[in-house]
Amino acid sequence: MTPHRFSRIKKMLATRQPCLTVCMEEVHKPNNISALIRTADAVGVHQLHAVWPSNTKMRALGGTSAGARNWVKLITHETTSDAFCALKKQKMQILVTHLSDSAIDFRELDYTQPTAIILGQEKKGISQEAIEMADQCILIPMVGMVESLNVSVAGALILYEAQRQRKRANMYEKPHSCIPEDERNQIIFECGYPILAKMAQRKGLAVPEFDEQGQIIADPIWWAKLQAATF
C-alpha cells in the first residue's frame, strides 16, 4: 500500500458517520442496492443495514458491485423487528419513507441526531410493522403524476440532506474518528492489504498496526506465522 492510498483511507475513516445509517427493508434489485451503497459511502455512512430473509440474501447481493461494499459494512437481519432492535440499541431516531397523514417533509427533521432511514421494498414499499415501530414517517414532496421515486433516488435525496445538515454542524471535521482504533486498523488491513488480510484471517492472526506511511508493524513471530505453509 502506498503512503498516498494510506492517507486517503485514513482521511475517509476520519469523516465516517457511525450514527447515520440506512436500512433497506427487503430491497432486492441489485442495481438499487449498488446505488444505495455507493451513495452511503459518498456521504460517509459507516454501516448499512438490510432486512433480507436468508433465502433472498444471496440473490439480492448477487449482482451488486464490490467496490463500495469494501468501504461500507453491510449488516443483514432476518426480520424487520431484528433490525429495529439493533438500531434502537444505538439510540437512533428511526424514520420510514411512507406517505401517510402523519408524514412530514424529510427536510424538516434534524439529521444531526443519531438517525436510521428505513427504505422499503421496490414493489410493496415499507411494511406495516416498520411503520408501527418507527419514530416518524417522512415524505419527499412531489407535484407530478407519479406518487413515488425509485428507492435509490429517494435514499440519495435524504442522505444528502443529512450530509448538508451534518456539514453545517461541522460533524465531518472532528479531529479523531468515532470508529474504534481496532476497527480502523482492520479496515485498513483488509482494504490496503487484501491478500495478506485473508491469509491472516485463515491463520487466526491478530490485525497488525501501521506506521505513519501505512506499512505493517508486526513482530517476527507474526510474520513467520503468516508465511508458514498451511497443509
C-alpha positions as CSV (number, residue, x, y, z in Angstrom):
1,M,0.0,0.0,0.0
2,T,1.4,3.4,-1.0
3,P,1.5,6.3,1.5
4,H,-0.9,8.2,-0.7
5,R,-3.5,5.4,-0.5
6,F,-3.0,5.1,3.2
7,S,-3.6,8.8,3.6
8,R,-6.8,8.6,1.6
9,I,-8.1,5.7,3.7
10,K,-7.3,7.5,7.0
11,K,-9.0,10.7,5.8
12,M,-12.1,8.7,4.7
13,L,-12.3,6.9,8.1
14,A,-11.9,10.2,9.9
15,T,-15.1,11.6,8.3
16,R,-17.3,8.5,8.8
17,Q,-20.6,8.9,10.5
18,P,-21.3,5.9,12.7
19,C,-24.5,7.5,13.9
20,L,-26.1,7.8,10.5
21,T,-27.4,4.8,8.6
22,V,-29.8,3.4,6.1
23,C,-31.8,0.2,6.5
24,M,-33.1,-1.5,3.3
25,E,-36.3,-3.4,4.1
26,E,-36.2,-6.3,1.6
27,V,-34.9,-4.0,-1.2
28,H,-33.9,-6.8,-3.7
29,K,-32.9,-5.3,-7.0
30,P,-29.1,-5.4,-7.3
31,N,-28.9,-2.0,-9.2
32,N,-30.8,-0.3,-6.4
33,I,-28.7,-1.9,-3.7
34,S,-25.5,-0.9,-5.5
35,A,-26.7,2.7,-5.9
36,L,-27.6,2.9,-2.2
37,I,-24.3,1.5,-1.1
38,R,-22.4,4.0,-3.3
39,T,-24.4,6.9,-2.0
40,A,-24.0,5.7,1.6
41,D,-20.2,5.7,1.0
42,A,-20.3,9.1,-0.6
43,V,-21.9,10.8,2.4
44,G,-19.8,9.0,5.0
45,V,-22.2,6.3,6.2
46,H,-20.1,3.7,8.0
47,Q,-22.6,0.8,8.3
48,L,-25.6,-0.1,6.1
49,H,-28.4,-2.4,7.3
50,A,-30.6,-4.7,5.3
51,V,-33.6,-6.9,6.1
52,W,-33.2,-10.0,4.0
53,P,-34.6,-13.4,4.9
54,S,-31.8,-16.0,4.3
55,N,-33.4,-17.2,1.1
56,T,-33.1,-13.8,-0.6
57,K,-29.8,-12.5,0.7
58,M,-27.5,-14.1,-1.9
59,R,-29.9,-13.2,-4.7
60,A,-30.0,-9.6,-3.6
61,L,-26.2,-9.3,-3.4
62,G,-25.6,-11.3,-6.5
63,G,-25.2,-8.5,-9.0
64,T,-24.0,-5.7,-6.8
65,S,-20.7,-4.0,-7.3
66,A,-18.0,-5.0,-4.8
67,G,-16.3,-1.6,-5.0
68,A,-18.3,0.5,-2.5
69,R,-19.1,-2.6,-0.4
70,N,-15.4,-2.7,0.5
71,W,-15.8,0.6,2.4
72,V,-19.4,0.3,3.8
73,K,-20.1,-2.5,6.2
74,L,-23.3,-4.3,5.4
75,I,-25.2,-5.8,8.3
76,T,-28.1,-8.1,7.5
77,H,-31.1,-9.1,9.6
78,E,-33.6,-11.9,9.1
79,T,-36.6,-9.7,10.2
80,T,-37.7,-6.1,10.5
81,S,-38.0,-6.4,14.2
82,D,-34.4,-7.6,14.5
83,A,-33.2,-4.6,12.5
84,F,-35.2,-2.1,14.6
85,C,-34.0,-3.7,17.8
86,A,-30.4,-3.3,16.7
87,L,-31.0,0.3,15.7
88,K,-32.8,1.3,18.8
89,K,-29.9,-0.1,20.9
90,Q,-27.8,2.6,19.2
91,K,-30.4,5.2,20.3
92,M,-31.2,6.2,16.8
93,Q,-34.3,8.0,15.7
94,I,-35.9,5.7,13.1
95,L,-37.5,7.4,10.1
96,V,-39.5,5.5,7.5
97,T,-40.3,6.8,4.0
98,H,-44.1,6.4,3.8
99,L,-46.9,8.6,2.5
100,S,-49.4,9.0,5.4
101,D,-51.4,11.6,7.2
102,S,-48.7,11.9,9.9
103,A,-45.7,12.1,7.4
104,I,-43.7,15.3,7.3
105,D,-41.3,16.7,4.7
106,F,-38.0,14.9,5.0
107,R,-36.1,18.2,5.2
108,E,-37.9,19.2,8.5
109,L,-36.0,16.5,10.5
110,D,-32.8,17.0,12.5
111,Y,-30.3,14.6,11.0
112,T,-27.5,15.7,13.3
113,Q,-29.2,13.3,15.8
114,P,-28.3,9.6,15.5
115,T,-30.6,8.6,12.6
116,A,-31.6,5.5,10.8
117,I,-33.5,5.9,7.5
118,I,-35.7,2.9,6.5
119,L,-36.3,2.4,2.8
120,G,-39.0,0.0,1.6
121,Q,-39.1,-2.8,-1.0
122,E,-39.4,-1.7,-4.6
123,K,-42.9,-3.0,-5.2
124,K,-44.6,-3.2,-1.7
125,G,-42.9,-0.3,0.0
126,I,-42.5,-0.1,3.8
127,S,-44.1,-2.8,5.8
128,Q,-46.9,-2.1,8.3
129,E,-44.6,-3.5,11.0
130,A,-41.9,-0.9,10.2
131,I,-44.5,1.9,10.2
132,E,-45.8,1.0,13.6
133,M,-42.3,0.7,15.1
134,A,-40.9,3.9,13.6
135,D,-40.5,7.3,15.3
136,Q,-41.6,9.3,12.3
137,C,-42.9,8.8,8.7
138,I,-41.2,11.1,6.2
139,L,-42.1,12.0,2.6
140,I,-40.4,13.7,-0.4
141,P,-42.8,16.4,-1.7
142,M,-43.8,15.7,-5.3
143,V,-46.0,17.7,-7.7
144,G,-46.1,15.4,-10.7
145,M,-48.4,12.5,-11.6
146,V,-46.2,9.7,-10.1
147,E,-46.5,9.1,-6.3
148,S,-43.1,7.7,-5.5
149,L,-39.4,7.9,-6.6
150,N,-37.1,5.0,-7.2
151,V,-35.8,3.7,-3.8
152,S,-32.2,4.5,-4.6
153,V,-33.1,8.1,-5.7
154,A,-35.2,8.6,-2.6
155,G,-32.4,7.3,-0.4
156,A,-29.9,9.7,-2.1
157,L,-32.1,12.8,-1.6
158,I,-32.5,12.0,2.1
159,L,-28.9,11.1,2.7
160,Y,-27.6,14.3,1.1
161,E,-30.0,16.4,3.3
162,A,-28.4,14.6,6.2
163,Q,-24.9,15.3,4.9
164,R,-25.9,19.0,4.4
165,Q,-27.0,19.4,8.0
166,R,-24.1,17.5,9.4
167,K,-21.5,19.5,7.4
168,R,-23.2,22.7,8.7
169,A,-22.8,21.3,12.2
170,N,-19.1,20.5,11.5
171,M,-19.7,16.8,12.1
172,Y,-17.2,15.9,9.3
173,E,-14.5,18.0,10.9
174,K,-13.8,16.0,14.1
175,P,-10.1,15.7,14.9
176,H,-10.5,12.0,15.6
177,S,-12.7,9.4,14.1
178,C,-15.6,7.9,16.2
179,I,-14.6,4.5,14.9
180,P,-12.6,2.5,17.4
181,E,-8.9,2.1,16.6
182,D,-9.0,-1.7,16.3
183,E,-11.9,-1.4,13.8
184,R,-10.0,1.3,11.8
185,N,-6.9,-1.0,11.7
186,Q,-9.0,-3.9,10.5
187,I,-10.5,-1.8,7.6
188,I,-7.0,-0.5,6.7
189,F,-5.6,-4.0,6.7
190,E,-8.5,-5.6,4.7
191,C,-8.6,-2.8,2.1
192,G,-4.9,-1.9,1.9
193,Y,-3.5,-5.5,2.1
194,P,-6.4,-7.7,1.0
195,I,-4.3,-10.8,0.2
196,L,-2.3,-10.6,3.5
197,A,-5.6,-9.9,5.4
198,K,-7.2,-13.1,4.0
199,M,-4.1,-15.1,4.9
200,A,-4.0,-13.7,8.4
201,Q,-7.7,-14.4,8.9
202,R,-7.3,-18.0,7.8
203,K,-4.4,-18.5,10.3
204,G,-6.2,-16.7,13.1
205,L,-3.6,-13.9,13.4
206,A,-4.3,-10.5,15.0
207,V,-4.8,-7.4,12.9
208,P,-1.4,-5.5,12.9
209,E,-0.8,-1.9,13.5
210,F,0.6,0.5,10.9
211,D,3.3,3.2,10.8
212,E,2.9,6.7,9.5
213,Q,3.5,5.6,6.0
214,G,0.9,2.8,6.2
215,Q,3.5,0.0,6.4
216,I,2.6,-3.0,8.7
217,I,4.1,-3.0,12.2
218,A,4.4,-6.6,13.4
219,D,7.0,-8.8,15.2
220,P,9.0,-11.6,13.5
221,I,6.7,-14.2,15.1
222,W,3.7,-12.7,13.4
223,W,5.4,-12.6,10.0
224,A,6.7,-16.2,10.4
225,K,3.2,-17.5,11.2
226,L,1.8,-15.6,8.2
227,Q,4.4,-17.0,5.8
228,A,4.3,-20.6,7.2
229,A,2.9,-23.1,4.8
230,T,-0.6,-24.5,5.6
231,F,-1.3,-28.1,4.9
